[in-house]
Amino acid sequence: MNIWLIAFILVICIIALVATFMVIKQEERKMKQYEETGDTAKSELQRSHEYETKSLSSNVKSLTWIYVVVIGLSFIVFGLYMYMR
């Protein structure tokens, strides 16, 4: 039983890690797109403002949900472990 619980927590953590990398890759794609279109002072200022208002808040929300779910599931699994023990 302990092996299954540890395996489940490990799978949850791996899923969270993959989801985090997906958020990072999304930002990297945006950066590549910006580099391909060329940089001007006006576009950099606009991008900076957009990042501060939209991108940062959406990424923080995504990462917060990812880790809330992971921590919640880990506590549930830990509770099951303590109950079964």
Secondary structure as GFF3:
##gff-version 3
##sequence-region A 1 85
A	DSSP	alpha_helix	2	37	.	.	.	ID=ss1
A	DSSP	alpha_helix	41	50	.	.	.	ID=ss2
A	DSSP	pi_helix	51	55	.	.	.	ID=ss3
A	DSSP	alpha_helix	56	84	.	.	.	ID=ss4
###
